[in-house]
């Protein structure tokens, strides 16, 4: 069942962002990211790369899909992130019998105690929160999965011809289990494309696993405090969009994405053999936005090719469909993306804006 969390409202930083110049706002973004990472580290052991990608996705204004075997703290990470960002949070457990109205809400009949008249009143569903955890999204039928499409793209919900806006900022962070595929409903390509990243959550190291065992079998407890709030997130997202992208970096993004399309005249020969379907224009948009966030987090106010390379795999891995031959040979999507990155021309920098 969906659940709410009520973070402590006394502690979030209420600094204003928009009156600051871009340099000061960028410094605030870096500080917020560091504080969120440190705060989540009180509860989550390891998974630094995953946490970084989650923060980048949020600051880029995108949704995120997490994939990993059970027990890797995917749900705990998302819940912790909502607490650190002072956002309202709802968890939806996706099951085969979940209906679209269980997500968006439904009209219920209520009787007016004074007049005795009955009328329909809309009861909001769990989608009306700022951070949604769609847990095991691939365990519900496509009809119910599609209930998220409008919310993810338009940040609104239409019920009975009436469109209602969702509270900003709004994020959908979904999880799916890569094993136990029996009885699951794989997300259609159109819906996967709406996630900025597909983040693979891997096993912890030996020492990290030792810490996890000690924390979860003892008396350890951690109280997470919010360090940033929704208005700040929205303002920081606007700052990110001001980060310039040099021409040679934009060319790199375009070449990289177009190289994933087997019918493209520029695609390498191996792409035509290994890829059935390539990434669309939204991949370019997501690469640029995510690259802008990463650039600021690394202390730069311009995007480099290194930023794009670092995020190419999580942006592209759910948008590229391998051929049967690639799967038969044991070549996965990550391998193909890495191979494409090696042949994309880098061009030359003509100066940083």
C-alpha positions in Angstrom: 0.0 0.0 0.0 1.2 3.6 -0.6 2.7 5.2 2.4 3.6 8.8 3.3 6.6 10.1 5.1 6.6 13.3 7.2 10.2 14.7 7.4 11.2 17.1 10.1 10.3 20.6 8.8 12.6 22.4 11.2 15.9 21.6 9.6 15.9 22.2 5.8 18.1 25.0 4.5 15.8 27.8 3.3 18.4 29.7 1.4 17.2 31.6 -1.7 18.7 30.6 -5.0 17.3 32.8 -7.7 18.6 36.2 -6.4 22.2 34.8 -6.5 24.4 35.0 -9.6 25.1 31.9 -11.6 28.4 31.3 -9.9 27.0 31.5 -6.4 24.0 29.4 -7.4 26.3 26.7 -8.8 28.3 26.7 -5.6 25.0 26.2 -3.7 24.1 23.3 -6.0 27.5 21.6 -5.2 27.0 22.2 -1.5 23.5 20.7 -1.6 24.7 17.6 -3.5 27.5 17.1 -1.0 25.2 17.5 2.0 22.6 15.1 0.5 25.2 12.5 -0.2 26.6 12.8 3.4 23.1 12.7 4.9 22.2 9.6 2.9 25.5 8.0 3.9 24.2 7.9 7.5 21.8 5.2 6.4 23.0 3.8 3.1 26.3 2.0 2.9 28.3 2.4 -0.3 26.4 2.8 -3.6 28.1 6.2 -4.2 27.8 6.0 -8.0 24.1 5.2 -7.7 23.4 8.0 -5.3 25.3 10.4 -7.6 23.2 9.4 -10.6 20.0 9.8 -8.5 21.0 13.3 -7.5 21.9 14.2 -11.1 18.5 12.9 -12.4 16.6 15.0 -9.8 18.6 18.2 -10.6 18.1 17.6 -14.3 14.4 17.2 -13.7 14.2 13.6 -14.9 12.7 10.3 -13.7 14.9 7.4 -12.9 14.6 3.6 -13.2 16.7 1.4 -10.9 17.4 -2.2 -11.6 19.0 -4.7 -9.2 18.4 -8.0 -7.4 16.4 -7.9 -4.1 18.0 -6.7 -0.9 20.3 -4.0 -2.4 18.5 -1.1 -0.7 16.8 0.4 -3.8 13.7 1.3 -1.9 15.6 2.6 1.1 17.8 4.8 -1.2 14.7 6.5 -2.7 13.0 7.0 0.6 16.2 8.5 2.0 16.5 10.8 -1.0 13.0 12.1 -0.5 13.7 12.8 3.2 16.9 14.7 2.4 15.1 16.8 -0.2 12.1 17.6 2.0 9.7 16.2 -0.6 6.3 14.5 0.0 6.8 10.8 -0.7 4.5 7.9 -1.7 5.4 4.3 -2.3 3.3 2.3 -4.8 3.8 -1.5 -4.7 3.0 -2.6 -8.3 1.2 -6.0 -8.4 -0.7 -7.8 -11.2 -4.1 -6.7 -9.8 -3.2 -3.0 -9.4 -5.6 -0.8 -11.4 -4.9 2.6 -12.9 -7.3 4.2 -10.5 -5.2 2.9 -7.6 -2.5 5.2 -8.9 -4.3 8.3 -10.1 -7.3 8.2 -7.8 -11.1 7.7 -8.3 -14.5 9.4 -7.7 -16.3 8.2 -4.6 -19.8 8.9 -3.5 -20.2 11.0 -0.4 -23.4 12.2 1.3 -23.8 15.7 2.5 -24.7 15.5 6.2 -26.8 18.6 6.0 -28.8 18.1 2.8 -28.6 14.4 2.5 -27.7 14.7 -1.1 -25.1 12.4 -2.6 -22.3 13.6 -4.9 -19.1 12.3 -6.4 -15.9 13.5 -4.8 -12.5 12.9 -6.3 -10.2 10.9 -3.9 -6.6 11.6 -4.9 -4.4 8.7 -5.5 -0.7 8.3 -4.5 0.5 9.9 -7.7 -0.3 13.3 -6.0 3.1 13.5 -4.2 6.4 15.0 -5.2 8.5 11.9 -5.2 6.8 8.6 -6.2 8.5 5.2 -5.7 7.0 2.8 -8.3 8.2 -0.4 -6.7 8.6 -3.4 -9.0 7.0 -1.5 -11.9 7.4 -4.5 -14.2 5.0 -6.6 -12.1 1.8 -4.8 -13.2 0.0 -5.0 -16.6 0.7 -2.4 -19.3 -2.7 -0.7 -18.7 -1.6 0.2 -15.2 1.9 1.1 -16.2 0.5 3.5 -18.7 -1.2 5.4 -15.9 2.2 6.9 -15.2 2.8 8.1 -18.7 0.9 11.4 -18.6 2.1 12.1 -15.1 5.8 11.5 -16.0 5.6 13.6 -19.3 3.1 16.3 -18.5 3.3 16.4 -14.7 -0.5 16.3 -14.7 -3.3 13.7 -14.4 -6.6 13.7 -16.3 -9.6 12.2 -14.7 -13.1 12.4 -16.2 -12.1 15.1 -18.6 -10.6 17.2 -15.9 -6.8 17.9 -15.9 -5.1 18.4 -12.5 -1.5 19.6 -12.1 0.8 17.7 -9.9 2.9 19.5 -7.2 6.3 20.5 -8.4 9.0 19.3 -8.3 7.7 15.9 -9.4 9.7 12.7 -9.8 9.0 9.1 -10.5 11.7 6.7 -9.3 10.9 3.2 -10.3 12.5 -0.2 -9.4 12.5 -3.4 -11.3 13.9 -6.8 -10.6 16.2 -8.2 -13.4 15.5 -11.8 -12.2 12.3 -13.8 -11.6 11.0 -12.7 -15.0 8.0 -15.1 -14.9 4.8 -13.2 -14.3 6.3 -9.8 -15.1 5.4 -7.3 -17.8 8.5 -5.7 -19.3 8.1 -1.9 -19.8 7.4 -0.9 -23.4 10.2 1.1 -25.1 8.0 4.2 -25.1 7.7 4.2 -21.3 11.4 3.3 -20.7 12.3 6.3 -22.9 10.7 8.6 -20.3 13.3 7.7 -17.7 16.5 9.8 -17.9 18.6 7.0 -16.5 18.5 3.2 -16.1 20.7 2.8 -13.0 22.1 -0.6 -12.3 22.4 -1.3 -8.6 25.2 -3.8 -8.0 26.3 -5.9 -5.0 28.3 -4.2 -2.2 31.9 -4.8 -1.6 32.9 -7.3 1.1 33.6 -4.5 3.6 30.4 -2.7 2.7 28.4 -5.9 3.2 30.1 -6.3 6.6 28.9 -2.8 7.6 25.4 -3.6 6.3 25.2 -6.7 8.4 26.4 -4.9 11.5 23.9 -2.0 11.1 20.9 -4.1 10.3 21.4 -6.8 13.0 22.3 -4.5 15.8 20.9 -1.4 17.5 22.1 1.1 14.9 19.7 3.9 14.0 20.0 7.0 11.8 17.7 10.0 11.7 17.9 11.7 8.3 17.2 15.4 8.1 16.2 17.4 5.0 18.9 19.7 3.7 17.1 21.2 0.7 13.5 21.9 -0.2 11.3 21.8 -3.3 11.6 25.5 -4.2 15.3 25.3 -4.1 15.3 22.2 -6.3 13.2 24.0 -8.9 15.5 27.1 -8.8 18.7 24.9 -9.1 17.1 23.1 -12.1 16.8 26.5 -13.8 20.5 27.3 -13.0 21.6 24.0 -14.6 19.9 24.9 -17.9 22.1 28.0 -18.2 25.2 25.9 -18.4 26.7 26.3 -21.9 27.5 23.3 -24.1 30.5 23.9 -26.5 29.9 23.1 -30.1 32.3 20.1 -30.2 30.5 18.6 -27.2 27.1 18.9 -28.9 28.6 17.2 -32.0 29.8 14.4 -29.8 26.3 14.0 -28.3 24.7 13.9 -31.7 27.2 11.5 -33.2 27.0 9.2 -30.1 23.2 8.9 -30.3 23.0 8.6 -34.0 25.7 5.9 -34.0 23.2 3.7 -32.0 20.8 3.7 -35.0 21.4 0.8 -37.3 19.7 2.4 -40.2 21.7 5.6 -39.9 24.2 6.1 -42.8 26.9 7.1 -40.2 26.5 4.0 -38.0 29.5 1.7 -37.8 29.2 -1.7 -39.4 29.1 -3.5 -36.0 26.1 -1.5 -34.9 24.0 -2.8 -37.8 24.8 -6.3 -36.6 24.3 -5.8 -32.9 21.5 -3.3 -32.5 17.9 -3.8 -33.6 16.7 -0.4 -32.6 18.6 2.7 -31.5 18.0 5.7 -29.2 15.7 8.6 -30.1 16.1 12.4 -29.7 15.2 12.3 -26.1 18.5 10.5 -25.4 20.3 13.6 -26.8 18.2 15.9 -24.5 18.9 13.7 -21.5 22.6 13.5 -22.2 22.9 17.2 -22.4 20.9 18.0 -19.3 22.6 15.3 -17.2 26.0 16.5 -18.5 25.2 20.0 -17.4 24.4 18.9 -13.9 27.6 16.8 -13.7 29.7 19.6 -15.0 28.5 21.9 -12.2 28.9 19.2 -9.6 32.6 18.9 -10.8 33.2 22.6 -10.4 32.8 23.7 -14.0 30.2 25.9 -15.7 30.6 24.3 -19.1 30.1 20.7 -20.3 32.9 18.5 -21.5 33.1 15.3 -23.4 34.1 13.6 -20.2 30.7 14.5 -18.7 28.9 12.9 -21.6 31.0 9.8 -21.6 30.5 9.3 -17.8 26.7 9.3 -18.3 26.3 7.7 -21.7 25.7 4.2 -20.4 22.9 5.0 -17.9 21.2 7.3 -20.4 21.4 4.9 -23.4 21.2 1.4 -22.0 17.4 1.3 -21.8 17.0 3.0 -25.2 19.1 0.5 -27.3 17.5 -2.8 -28.3 20.2 -5.5 -29.1 19.6 -8.0 -31.9 19.1 -11.7 -31.4 22.6 -12.3 -32.6 24.1 -10.0 -30.0 22.1 -11.7 -27.2 23.1 -15.1 -28.5 26.7 -14.2 -28.4 26.4 -12.8 -24.9 27.0 -9.2 -25.9 24.9 -6.9 -23.7 23.9 -3.3 -24.2 26.6 -1.9 -21.9 29.2 -3.6 -24.0 27.8 -2.2 -27.2 27.6 1.4 -25.8 31.2 1.1 -24.6 32.3 0.0 -28.1 30.4 2.9 -29.7 32.1 5.4 -27.4 35.5 4.3 -28.6 34.7 5.1 -32.3 32.8 8.4 -31.9 34.9 11.3 -33.2 35.8 13.8 -30.5 36.4 16.8 -32.6 38.4 19.7 -31.2 37.5 22.3 -28.6 37.2 25.8 -30.1 37.2 27.4 -26.7 34.9 27.3 -23.7 32.0 29.7 -23.6 
